[in-house]
Amino acid sequence: MACVMDGNGRWAAQRSLPRTSGHRAAETTVIDIIEAARAAGVEWLSLYAFSTENWRRPSAEVDFLMHLVRRVVRKHAPLLHARGIRCRFLGATDPRIPQSLARDFADLMTLTSNSRGMTLTVAFDHGGRRDIVEAARSLIHSGIPADAVTEQTFAAHLPFPDTPDVDLVIRTSGEQRISNFMLWQVAYAEWVFPPVLWPDFRAPHFLQCLHTYQQRERRFGGVLPNQNGEP
């Protein structure tokens, strides 16, 4: 499963608050959804926190986000460790990321590296296109002949290649865009677009999205058993 955590700015605007207030309010949702996913038996959860395009935002907002994420990581690291959640950060390569935050990312990954519960991947400074380009570069550098390149060998050069394909993506706020998120992994994902803004999104909304997913027919371009004709 994956979540595009959208709507923080609109949540704040509706309350005549600065955008930073929406980001701050999102912390409660993040922890609530992690707990809800774990309780529901979700084994892999990815959260889209900061994209490669988000660097275009005003510098004051970007600085706020860097400090907020660092505080959240430090505050909740003991809880994540206690819950047996393995944590990863997808992206996080831009030199503009403060070194202190990069160290906190590395420390949390080390702390939880032996956890065997749910795997939580936080996409931070992430771009799906960049991941694909870097995988292609890695393939070329490895010297694999062109006729030996398959989907499997290509995927093996992506970051965290053991990450399974995403089954369900939830994008809050009602917006219906992919936004350069895990482009390879979401190729056959089901998408749900609840109109709820991320700071107001809670476990019952999450479970409703799971229920919606369970009603979908997953054909992967084929035809389900006992069906005739074209899908």
Order of alpha helices (4+ residues) and beta strands (2+ residues): beta-alpha-alpha-beta-alpha-beta-alpha-beta-alpha-alpha-beta-beta-alpha
